[in-house]
Amino acid sequence: MRNIIKYIGPGFIATLAGLEITNVVIFTKIGAVYGITGFIIATLMVLPLTYLQQVIQLPIITTGNSIFLYLRRKKPRLWLFTLTTIYIASIITLLVNIIGLAIILSILIGGSWAYYSMLIATVIWAIYSNSDIKGKVNTVLSLLSIFLIIYVALFIIHLPTILSRPIVLEKIGFFDILALWGAAASPYSLLMIGESREDLKGIYVGSVALALIGIAIASVGYIYLYPSPYFTIGDSIKPLYSLGVIPTIIYIIGISSSVLLAGLAILSTCKSMLIKILITRKPPKLASSVENTIAHLVIANIIVTIVFARIMGTTNYRLYTNIILVGTATIGLLFTLSLIGITYFYRSHREGGILFKFNTIYLYVITIISLILSFLGMIEAINI
C-alpha cells in the first residue's frame, strides 16, 4: 500500500481526476453504438491525451518555468485566452459531472436526481472549504476511484470474445468523436499539472491507469451493449448492474469518488485561475473574494439542476444523455482552443532538446487535427 500511496501527489490526483462521469457515459456509448469502431477510436483518443500529461509537466521540470507563467509574461492576451477556455470548460465539466452522477444515483437508488445533485454539490463544497481534511480526502478519493479498474478486469476477461468477434466497421459521426475528445480530456488538469513540480512518476502512473480504464470502458460497452442505436445514460450502468450487487456497489463507490475528486480539482483550479486574473487587474487583496466566487459557482450549478428538473421532468434519460453529449463536445472544443497557447510555448523554445522538438511536432499535429475535428463536429451538430 505504501508503494502505491507514494505516487499519490498533485500530478497523480490531477490525472486521475480526469476519470469522470463523462468518461463512463461517453466511452460506454461509443462502444455500445459503434462497436469495434468505437473501441478503436476511443483507444486512439486516449493515447495522445495520456502523452499530453508529460508534455504539460516537462517545461517546469526541466526549465523551472511553467507554460502558463511564460505565456503570462510574453503573451498576456494569449495567456488570458488560454485560461478563459480552461475555466469555462472546467465549469461545464463540473456541471455535467454533478448532473450525470445525480441521474445515475437516482436510477440505482431511486428518488429525484435534482436532490442528489444538491447533495453532491454540497459535499464537494463542504470538503473543499475545509482545508484541514481536503488533502487527506483527495488521497482517499484517488484510491477509491481505482475501484473503476473493475472495467479493466471485465476487459481482460472478455478480451478473447473481442478478438473472436467479426470486425464490423460502423460510420461514426464527427460530433460523437468531438464528444469523446471532450470526455477524454481534462482541461483543468492542464493547469494543475503544468504548475506542479512533482516528479513525473506520479503523473505516469495516473495517466496509465486513466488510459487503461478509458479503453476498458469502451470495450465493456462493446461487449455488453452493442449494437445499441438508442443509447441513454441509463444504459451505461447496465453492464455492471447485470453482474450483481457487489459489482454495482464497487461501481457506485468508484464513480462517486471520481466525481467528487474531479469536483475538488475543478474548484481548486478555478480558484487559482481567478486569483491570477484578478491580481493582474486589481489589488491582490481582492483575491480573497475568489472563495465567495467559487461558492457562487457551486450554488449556480445547484440552481441550474433544479431548473432542469422543473422544466424537463426527471425520467427523460435520452434528453439528459444529449445534454451530457453536448456538454462534453463543448469541452472538447474549448480544450482544443487551449492547446494553441501550449503549442506557442513549445514553438518558442527551440533550444529545449530532442524531446522538446518532438513535443512541438506532436502539439502541432494534435492541435491541427483537433481543430479540424472541432470544426467538422460543430458543422454536423448545426446540420442535425
C-alpha positions as CSV (number, residue, x, y, z in Angstrom):
1,M,0.0,0.0,0.0
2,R,2.8,2.4,0.8
3,N,4.3,1.8,-2.6
4,I,1.1,3.0,-4.1
5,I,0.5,5.9,-1.8
6,K,3.9,7.4,-2.5
7,Y,2.8,8.2,-6.1
8,I,-0.4,10.0,-5.0
9,G,0.7,13.6,-5.3
10,P,-0.8,16.6,-7.2
11,G,0.2,15.1,-10.6
12,F,-1.4,11.7,-9.9
13,I,-4.6,13.3,-8.5
14,A,-4.8,15.7,-11.4
15,T,-4.6,12.9,-14.0
16,L,-6.9,10.5,-12.1
17,A,-9.4,13.4,-11.6
18,G,-9.9,13.2,-15.3
19,L,-11.8,9.9,-14.7
20,E,-15.2,11.4,-14.6
21,I,-18.9,10.6,-15.3
22,T,-18.3,11.9,-18.8
23,N,-15.7,9.2,-19.4
24,V,-18.0,6.4,-18.3
25,V,-21.1,7.6,-20.2
26,I,-19.5,8.7,-23.5
27,F,-16.9,5.9,-23.7
28,T,-19.7,3.3,-23.0
29,K,-21.8,4.9,-25.6
30,I,-19.0,4.8,-28.2
31,G,-18.5,1.1,-27.6
32,A,-22.3,0.3,-27.4
33,V,-23.3,2.2,-30.5
34,Y,-20.2,1.9,-32.8
35,G,-18.8,-1.5,-31.7
36,I,-15.2,-2.2,-32.6
37,T,-15.0,1.1,-34.5
38,G,-15.8,2.9,-31.3
39,F,-13.3,0.8,-29.3
40,I,-10.6,1.7,-31.8
41,I,-11.5,5.4,-31.9
42,A,-11.5,5.5,-28.0
43,T,-8.1,4.0,-27.9
44,L,-6.8,6.5,-30.5
45,M,-8.2,9.3,-28.4
46,V,-6.9,8.2,-25.0
47,L,-3.2,7.5,-26.0
48,P,-2.3,11.0,-27.3
49,L,-4.0,12.6,-24.3
50,T,-2.0,10.3,-22.0
51,Y,1.2,11.6,-23.5
52,L,0.0,15.2,-23.2
53,Q,0.3,15.0,-19.4
54,Q,4.1,14.7,-19.8
55,V,4.1,17.5,-22.4
56,I,2.5,19.9,-19.9
57,Q,4.7,18.9,-17.0
58,L,8.1,18.7,-18.8
59,P,8.8,22.5,-19.0
60,I,8.6,23.2,-15.3
61,I,10.7,20.1,-14.5
62,T,13.4,21.0,-17.0
63,T,13.4,24.8,-17.1
64,G,11.7,25.8,-13.8
65,N,9.1,27.8,-15.7
66,S,5.6,26.7,-16.3
67,I,3.9,27.1,-19.7
68,F,1.3,29.4,-18.2
69,L,3.8,31.7,-16.4
70,Y,5.7,32.1,-19.7
71,L,2.5,33.0,-21.6
72,R,1.6,35.5,-18.9
73,R,4.9,37.3,-19.3
74,K,5.3,37.1,-23.1
75,K,1.8,36.9,-24.5
76,P,-0.7,38.1,-21.9
77,R,-3.6,38.1,-24.3
78,L,-2.9,34.5,-25.3
79,W,-2.5,33.6,-21.6
80,L,-5.8,35.1,-20.8
81,F,-7.5,33.4,-23.7
82,T,-6.0,30.0,-22.7
83,L,-7.0,30.4,-19.0
84,T,-10.5,31.5,-20.1
85,T,-11.1,28.4,-22.3
86,I,-9.8,26.2,-19.5
87,Y,-12.0,28.0,-16.9
88,I,-15.2,27.7,-19.0
89,A,-14.5,24.1,-19.9
90,S,-13.9,23.3,-16.2
91,I,-17.2,24.8,-15.1
92,I,-19.1,22.9,-17.8
93,T,-17.3,19.7,-16.7
94,L,-18.3,20.3,-13.1
95,L,-22.0,20.8,-14.1
96,V,-22.1,17.7,-16.3
97,N,-20.5,15.6,-13.6
98,I,-22.9,16.7,-11.0
99,I,-25.9,16.1,-13.3
100,G,-24.6,12.8,-14.6
101,L,-23.8,11.3,-11.1
102,A,-27.1,12.5,-9.8
103,I,-29.0,10.8,-12.6
104,I,-27.1,7.5,-12.1
105,L,-27.8,7.5,-8.4
106,S,-31.5,8.2,-9.0
107,I,-31.7,5.2,-11.3
108,L,-29.9,2.9,-8.9
109,I,-31.3,4.1,-5.6
110,G,-34.5,5.9,-6.6
111,G,-35.7,9.4,-6.0
112,S,-35.3,12.7,-7.8
113,W,-31.9,13.4,-9.3
114,A,-32.3,17.1,-8.5
115,Y,-32.0,16.3,-4.8
116,Y,-28.9,14.1,-5.4
117,S,-27.3,17.0,-7.4
118,M,-27.8,19.4,-4.5
119,L,-26.3,16.8,-2.1
120,I,-23.3,16.2,-4.4
121,A,-22.6,19.9,-4.8
122,T,-22.9,20.4,-1.1
123,V,-20.5,17.6,-0.3
124,I,-17.9,18.9,-2.8
125,W,-18.1,22.4,-1.4
126,A,-18.0,21.2,2.3
127,I,-14.8,19.2,1.6
128,Y,-13.3,22.0,-0.5
129,S,-13.9,24.7,2.2
130,N,-12.3,22.6,4.9
131,S,-8.5,22.9,4.3
132,D,-7.7,20.6,7.2
133,I,-9.2,17.5,5.6
134,K,-9.1,18.3,1.9
135,G,-5.6,16.8,1.3
136,K,-6.4,13.5,3.0
137,V,-9.8,13.3,1.3
138,N,-8.1,13.8,-2.1
139,T,-5.8,10.8,-1.3
140,V,-8.7,8.6,-0.2
141,L,-10.9,9.6,-3.2
142,S,-7.9,8.8,-5.5
143,L,-7.6,5.3,-4.1
144,L,-11.4,4.7,-4.2
145,S,-11.5,5.9,-7.8
146,I,-9.3,3.0,-8.7
147,F,-12.4,0.8,-7.9
148,L,-13.3,1.6,-11.5
149,I,-10.5,-0.7,-12.5
150,I,-13.3,-3.3,-12.4
151,Y,-13.8,-2.2,-16.1
152,V,-10.2,-3.3,-16.8
153,A,-10.9,-6.7,-15.2
154,L,-14.0,-7.1,-17.4
155,F,-12.0,-6.1,-20.4
156,I,-9.3,-8.7,-19.7
157,I,-11.9,-11.4,-19.1
158,H,-13.7,-10.7,-22.3
159,L,-10.6,-10.0,-24.4
160,P,-10.9,-13.4,-26.2
161,T,-14.5,-12.6,-27.1
162,I,-13.5,-9.2,-28.5
163,L,-10.8,-10.8,-30.6
164,S,-13.1,-13.6,-31.9
165,R,-15.9,-11.3,-32.9
166,P,-16.1,-10.4,-36.6
167,I,-14.9,-6.9,-37.4
168,V,-17.9,-4.8,-38.4
169,L,-16.9,-1.2,-39.1
170,E,-19.5,1.4,-38.3
171,K,-19.7,5.0,-39.5
172,I,-19.1,7.3,-36.6
173,G,-20.1,11.0,-36.6
174,F,-17.7,13.8,-36.1
175,F,-19.9,15.2,-33.3
176,D,-19.6,12.0,-31.3
177,I,-15.8,11.9,-31.9
178,L,-15.7,15.5,-30.6
179,A,-17.7,14.5,-27.5
180,L,-15.3,11.6,-27.0
181,W,-12.4,14.0,-27.2
182,G,-14.0,16.2,-24.6
183,A,-14.7,13.3,-22.3
184,A,-11.2,12.0,-22.6
185,A,-9.7,15.5,-22.0
186,S,-9.5,17.1,-18.6
187,P,-8.9,20.8,-19.3
188,Y,-8.5,21.7,-15.6
189,S,-5.7,19.2,-15.2
190,L,-3.6,21.2,-17.7
191,L,-3.2,23.9,-15.1
192,M,-2.8,21.6,-12.1
193,I,-0.1,19.5,-13.8
194,G,1.5,22.5,-15.6
195,E,2.3,24.3,-12.3
196,S,3.2,21.2,-10.3
197,R,6.9,20.4,-9.6
198,E,6.1,16.8,-8.7
199,D,8.2,14.0,-10.2
200,L,6.8,12.6,-13.4
201,K,6.3,9.2,-11.9
202,G,3.0,10.1,-10.2
203,I,1.7,11.6,-13.5
204,Y,2.8,8.5,-15.5
205,V,1.1,6.1,-13.0
206,G,-2.1,8.2,-13.1
207,S,-2.0,8.5,-16.9
208,V,-1.6,4.8,-17.5
209,A,-4.4,4.0,-15.1
210,L,-6.7,6.6,-16.7
211,A,-5.9,5.3,-20.2
212,L,-6.5,1.6,-19.3
213,I,-9.8,2.3,-17.6
214,G,-11.0,4.5,-20.5
215,I,-10.2,1.9,-23.1
216,A,-11.7,-0.8,-20.9
217,I,-15.0,1.2,-20.5
218,A,-15.4,1.4,-24.3
219,S,-14.7,-2.4,-24.6
220,V,-17.3,-3.1,-21.9
221,G,-19.9,-1.0,-23.8
222,Y,-19.0,-3.0,-26.9
223,I,-19.2,-6.5,-25.2
224,Y,-22.4,-5.9,-23.2
225,L,-24.5,-3.4,-25.2
226,Y,-23.5,-3.5,-28.9
227,P,-25.5,-2.9,-31.1
228,S,-27.4,-0.1,-29.2
229,P,-28.5,2.6,-31.6
230,Y,-30.6,4.4,-28.9
231,F,-28.1,4.7,-26.1
232,T,-29.0,6.7,-22.9
233,I,-27.2,7.4,-19.7
234,G,-29.2,4.6,-18.0
235,D,-27.6,2.1,-20.3
236,S,-24.1,3.0,-19.1
237,I,-24.8,1.2,-15.7
238,K,-26.3,-1.9,-17.2
239,P,-23.1,-4.0,-17.7
240,L,-22.1,-3.8,-14.0
241,Y,-25.7,-3.9,-12.7
242,S,-26.3,-7.1,-14.6
243,L,-23.4,-8.8,-12.7
244,G,-25.0,-8.4,-9.3
245,V,-24.9,-6.3,-6.2
246,I,-21.2,-6.3,-5.4
247,P,-20.0,-5.1,-8.8
248,T,-22.8,-2.4,-8.7
249,I,-21.6,-1.3,-5.2
250,I,-18.0,-1.2,-6.5
251,Y,-19.2,0.9,-9.4
252,I,-21.1,3.4,-7.2
253,I,-18.1,3.8,-4.9
254,G,-15.7,4.3,-7.8
255,I,-17.8,6.7,-9.9
256,S,-18.9,8.7,-6.9
257,S,-15.3,9.1,-5.7
258,S,-14.1,10.1,-9.1
259,V,-16.8,12.8,-9.5
260,L,-16.0,14.2,-6.0
261,L,-12.3,14.1,-6.8
262,A,-12.9,15.9,-10.1
263,G,-15.1,18.4,-8.4
264,L,-12.5,19.3,-5.8
265,A,-9.8,19.6,-8.6
266,I,-12.1,21.8,-10.6
267,L,-12.8,24.2,-7.7
268,S,-9.1,24.4,-6.9
269,T,-8.2,25.1,-10.5
270,C,-10.9,27.7,-10.9
271,K,-9.8,29.5,-7.7
272,S,-6.2,29.5,-9.0
273,M,-7.2,30.9,-12.4
274,L,-9.5,33.6,-10.9
275,I,-6.8,34.7,-8.5
276,K,-4.3,35.1,-11.4
277,I,-6.8,37.1,-13.4
278,L,-7.8,39.3,-10.5
279,I,-4.2,40.0,-9.5
280,T,-3.3,41.2,-13.0
281,R,-6.0,43.8,-12.9
282,K,-6.9,44.5,-9.3
283,P,-5.0,44.8,-6.0
284,P,-4.0,41.4,-4.5
285,K,-6.3,41.9,-1.5
286,L,-9.3,41.3,-3.8
287,A,-8.1,37.8,-4.5
288,S,-9.7,36.7,-1.2
289,S,-13.1,37.3,-2.8
290,V,-12.4,34.4,-5.0
291,E,-13.6,32.0,-2.3
292,N,-17.0,33.6,-2.4
293,T,-17.0,33.5,-6.2
294,I,-16.3,29.7,-6.2
295,A,-19.1,29.2,-3.7
296,H,-21.4,31.1,-6.1
297,L,-20.4,28.8,-8.9
298,V,-21.4,25.7,-6.9
299,I,-24.7,27.3,-6.0
300,A,-25.3,28.2,-9.7
301,N,-24.9,24.5,-10.5
302,I,-27.5,23.6,-8.0
303,I,-29.9,26.2,-9.3
304,V,-29.4,25.0,-12.9
305,T,-30.1,21.4,-11.9
306,I,-33.3,22.4,-10.1
307,V,-34.4,24.4,-13.2
308,F,-33.7,21.4,-15.4
309,A,-35.7,19.1,-13.1
310,R,-38.7,21.5,-13.1
311,I,-38.8,22.1,-16.9
312,M,-37.8,18.7,-18.3
313,G,-39.1,16.3,-15.7
314,T,-37.0,13.5,-14.1
315,T,-37.3,10.5,-16.4
316,N,-36.3,11.7,-19.9
317,Y,-32.9,9.9,-19.9
318,R,-32.4,10.4,-23.7
319,L,-32.6,14.2,-23.2
320,Y,-30.2,14.1,-20.3
321,T,-27.8,12.0,-22.4
322,N,-27.9,14.6,-25.2
323,I,-27.2,17.3,-22.6
324,I,-24.1,15.4,-21.5
325,L,-23.1,14.8,-25.1
326,V,-23.4,18.5,-26.0
327,G,-21.6,19.4,-22.8
328,T,-18.6,17.1,-23.5
329,A,-18.5,18.2,-27.1
330,T,-18.2,21.8,-25.9
331,I,-15.5,20.8,-23.5
332,G,-13.7,19.2,-26.4
333,L,-13.9,22.4,-28.4
334,L,-12.6,24.6,-25.6
335,F,-9.9,22.1,-24.8
336,T,-8.7,22.3,-28.4
337,L,-8.5,26.1,-28.2
338,S,-6.5,25.9,-25.0
339,L,-3.8,23.8,-26.9
340,I,-3.0,26.8,-29.0
341,G,-1.2,28.5,-26.1
342,I,0.7,25.4,-25.2
343,T,1.8,24.9,-28.8
344,Y,3.1,28.5,-28.9
345,F,5.2,27.9,-25.8
346,Y,6.9,24.9,-27.3
347,R,7.4,26.7,-30.6
348,S,9.2,29.5,-28.8
349,H,11.6,27.1,-27.0
350,R,13.7,25.6,-29.8
351,E,16.7,25.1,-27.5
352,G,14.9,22.6,-25.3
353,G,16.5,19.4,-26.8
354,I,15.2,16.5,-28.8
355,L,12.2,15.8,-26.5
356,F,11.1,19.5,-26.8
357,K,11.3,19.3,-30.6
358,F,9.3,16.1,-30.6
359,N,6.7,17.6,-28.3
360,T,6.4,20.6,-30.6
361,I,5.7,18.4,-33.6
362,Y,3.3,16.4,-31.5
363,L,1.4,19.5,-30.4
364,Y,1.2,20.9,-33.9
365,V,-0.3,17.6,-35.2
366,I,-2.7,17.1,-32.3
367,T,-3.8,20.8,-32.4
368,I,-4.4,20.9,-36.1
369,I,-6.3,17.6,-36.1
370,S,-8.5,18.6,-33.1
371,L,-9.2,22.0,-34.7
372,I,-10.4,20.3,-37.8
373,L,-12.4,17.7,-35.8
374,S,-14.0,20.5,-33.7
375,F,-15.0,22.4,-36.9
376,L,-16.5,19.3,-38.5
377,G,-18.2,18.3,-35.3
378,M,-19.8,21.8,-34.9
379,I,-21.0,21.8,-38.5
380,E,-22.5,18.3,-38.1
381,A,-24.3,19.5,-34.9
382,I,-25.7,22.5,-36.6
383,N,-27.0,20.4,-39.5
384,I,-28.6,18.0,-37.2
